[in-house]
Amino acid sequence: MNPTNTSDRAGDGRALPLDPDRNLALELVRATEAAAIASAREVGRGDKIKVDQAAVDAMRPVLGSVSMRGVVVIGEGEKDEAPMLYNGEKVGNGSDPEVDIAVDPIDGTTAAAKALPDAVAMVGLAERGTMFDPGPCVYMRKLVVPGAAADVIDPEAPVGDILRSVARSIGKQVSDVRVAVLDRPRHESLVASILAAGASVRFLLDGDVAGAIAVGREGSGIDALLGIGGTPEGVLAACALRCDGSAIFGKLYPRNEDERSAAIDFGHDVDRVLTTTDLVSGDNVFFAGTGVTDSPLLRGVQFEADRVRTQSISMRSRSGAVRIVDAWHDRERSNLITASGRGH
């Protein structure tokens, strides 16, 4: 993904290099905006399948128009199980660059269906062959910490020790640290350990990618994330964390001997602690997300009389740029709205 053309000129008339990758950042935002707007029409209607399908149907054509040769590494499942954006699907218009794609048209479909917080449309991108392939590994243990804590954390230490290290690194008391945890029965003992250490918990109802990205972000109120969640979601979160300097540590979590054997046969070391760069090793990584419902990361879609308002995040590792994009989409003129149907 190297610049090959020129645009603009310096004061002395010399051509300045054009970085075509900059366009990717905006194009990915357009894809997540389309998914968010389409799925937001199904918010509060109780059908998470319709939420997801609306997002996929809107995102796919936008990704198909982007200048890239992409392969979906993290997608909606295998081809026979997912009609759109399945693992291994080729996306883009066929031109360079060659890239891996991680996509979750809606992280938090149940939350969206119930009009609850934390639903976000997301996509990540990196050089071809640089994303971790989960294979048969559905779940992983995750620890996400701010960048200031990345080099001082022992990810396999007891929970109390981890939280004390996080607190010291960000200049807080442990009692002021808040930890994002998926609200699942499997986390009962984890939550007890967090509370015993003196920290507090921010429960995530559905989907942990937005919670992971919110770690350490100003105003999010989230200082760390802990718990067992999806392995594909861990790779997608790592795309964003490569851009903003926060860190994820993961360890594959086979639920039974069959899953353990399948992971080993696939070539994975189930005892290895995976770092952010293990999950996404590329040097030029992009992430985009658009809020569907409100979350600590982004505001959700708002339908107004003659326009639709979205809030997105655009991130790139090479430049370290993190942008919050507030957009107003005209109901009559926006092709993103037209593509998803004006609907309700």
C-alpha positions, -999 to 999 in steps of 0.1 A, spaced: 0 0 0 25 25 -12 18 59 -28 22 59 -66 5 91 -78 9 128 -71 -15 156 -63 -12 192 -51 20 211 -54 45 226 -30 52 264 -32 81 258 -56 58 238 -80 71 204 -70 45 177 -70 36 164 -35 31 127 -31 -5 115 -30 -12 88 -5 -41 68 -20 -45 49 13 -60 80 28 -91 74 6 -95 40 22 -102 56 56 -131 75 43 -144 47 22 -145 24 52 -165 50 71 -190 51 42 -194 13 45 -201 14 82 -224 44 79 -245 25 53 -247 -5 76 -256 16 106 -283 35 89 -299 4 74 -298 -16 106 -310 14 127 -344 11 109 -347 -23 127 -337 -10 162 -363 -19 188 -382 -43 166 -370 -74 183 -355 -93 154 -317 -95 155 -316 -115 123 -332 -86 104 -308 -62 121 -278 -81 109 -292 -88 74 -300 -51 69 -265 -41 79 -249 -68 57 -270 -59 26 -261 -22 30 -224 -26 37 -216 -52 10 -221 -30 -21 -202 -1 -6 -172 -24 2 -175 -37 -33 -169 -3 -48 -137 4 -28 -104 4 -46 -89 -27 -32 -86 -65 -36 -98 -76 -3 -104 -111 13 -127 -114 42 -107 -131 70 -131 -122 98 -167 -124 85 -202 -137 90 -192 -174 90 -186 -199 62 -201 -195 28 -229 -220 32 -240 -204 65 -237 -167 55 -250 -154 22 -230 -122 24 -195 -112 37 -185 -148 45 -150 -159 54 -130 -161 23 -152 -138 2 -135 -114 -21 -145 -77 -19 -135 -45 -35 -133 -34 -72 -102 -56 -80 -75 -29 -80 -46 -26 -56 -39 -28 -27 -43 -64 -16 -58 -65 19 -73 -86 47 -108 -75 58 -123 -80 93 -160 -71 93 -188 -72 119 -218 -54 102 -233 -51 137 -214 -58 169 -244 -61 192 -273 -74 171 -293 -83 202 -287 -49 217 -299 -33 185 -330 -55 183 -339 -45 218 -330 -8 214 -303 -12 241 -268 5 241 -235 -7 225 -245 -17 189 -218 -5 164 -212 -13 127 -175 -21 122 -148 -29 96 -110 -34 99 -84 -36 71 -47 -45 69 -22 -58 44 -29 -92 29 -19 -121 51 -14 -101 83 -46 -109 102 -48 -138 126 -71 -166 113 -91 -180 143 -100 -211 123 -122 -233 146 -115 -212 177 -148 -195 187 -137 -180 220 -107 -164 237 -99 -148 270 -93 -111 266 -75 -84 284 -75 -49 270 -56 -21 287 -46 15 278 -13 21 260 3 33 292 -2 -1 308 7 -22 278 44 -28 288 38 -33 326 10 -58 326 14 -95 332 -17 -108 314 -17 -140 333 -14 -124 367 -44 -125 392 -71 -100 384 -63 -78 414 -27 -75 404 -37 -66 368 -60 -39 380 -35 -24 404 -10 -22 375 -36 -5 353 -44 20 381 -7 29 387 0 33 349 -29 57 344 -25 76 377 -57 64 394 -67 46 425 -80 11 420 -113 23 433 -116 46 404 -109 20 378 -139 7 358 -137 -26 339 -159 -36 309 -172 -72 311 -197 -90 290 -228 -97 311 -227 -135 310 -230 -162 336 -195 -175 328 -181 -142 342 -196 -145 377 -163 -153 394 -144 -127 373 -168 -100 384 -164 -111 420 -126 -107 416 -129 -73 401 -151 -61 429 -129 -77 455 -99 -57 441 -119 -25 447 -127 -17 410 -161 -14 395 -178 -31 365 -194 -17 333 -215 -46 320 -217 -50 282 -250 -65 272 -240 -78 237 -207 -75 219 -174 -65 233 -155 -48 204 -169 -13 212 -160 -18 249 -125 -28 240 -120 2 217 -134 25 244 -107 15 269 -87 45 279 -106 68 255 -113 102 271 -149 103 284 -156 66 279 -154 58 316 -138 24 308 -102 17 319 -99 -20 310 -118 -49 295 -116 -85 308 -134 -117 301 -141 -144 275 -155 -133 242 -154 -141 205 -120 -147 189 -131 -130 156 -142 -100 176 -107 -100 193 -91 -96 158 -114 -68 149 -107 -50 181 -70 -54 175 -73 -35 142 -85 -5 162 -60 -9 190 -31 -10 165 -42 25 156 -46 41 190 -19 24 210 -40 5 234 -32 -32 238 -51 -65 238 -38 -98 252 -57 -129 242 -56 -166 249 -77 -191 229 -104 -207 250 -115 -241 238 -148 -251 255 -142 -288 253 -117 -314 241 -131 -315 206 -125 -277 203 -90 -281 218 -81 -308 193 -95 -288 164 -75 -258 174 -43 -278 177 -50 -295 143 -54 -261 127 -20 -251 140 -28 -230 170 -10 -231 204 -38 -229 229 -14 -220 257 1 -190 240 -7 -154 250 -15 -135 218 -6 -98 216 -21 -70 195 5 -75 168 0 -113 169 -36 -106 160 -29 -80 134 7 -78 123 4 -53 94 21 -19 95 -8 -1 77 -40 -9 96 -74 8 93 -105 7 114 -139 23 110 -170 21 131 -204 38 131 -227 38 161 -261 22 157 -273 27 193 -255 49 218 -223 35 234 -193 48 254 -176 49 220 -201 65 197 -235 81 195 -262 60 177 -281 68 145 -306 96 148 -335 100 123 -346 136 117 -373 151 95 -351 155 64 -318 140 73 -301 111 92 -273 118 116 -245 94 122 -213 94 143 -183 74 133 -147 68 142 -119 65 116 -85 52 126 -52 45 109 -21 29 124 5 44 101 -4 80 109 -18 74 143 -48 95 132 -81 90 151 -110 110 138 -146 113 151 -168 119 121 -202 136 126 -223 133 95 -257 145 83 -271 125 54 -298 141 33 -328 117 31 -334 126 -6 -298 129 -19 -277 105 1 -269 73 -18 -262 56 15 -298 61 25 -312 53 -9 -292 20 -10 -307 9 24 -342 20 16 -359 50 32 -382 26 51 -398 36 83 
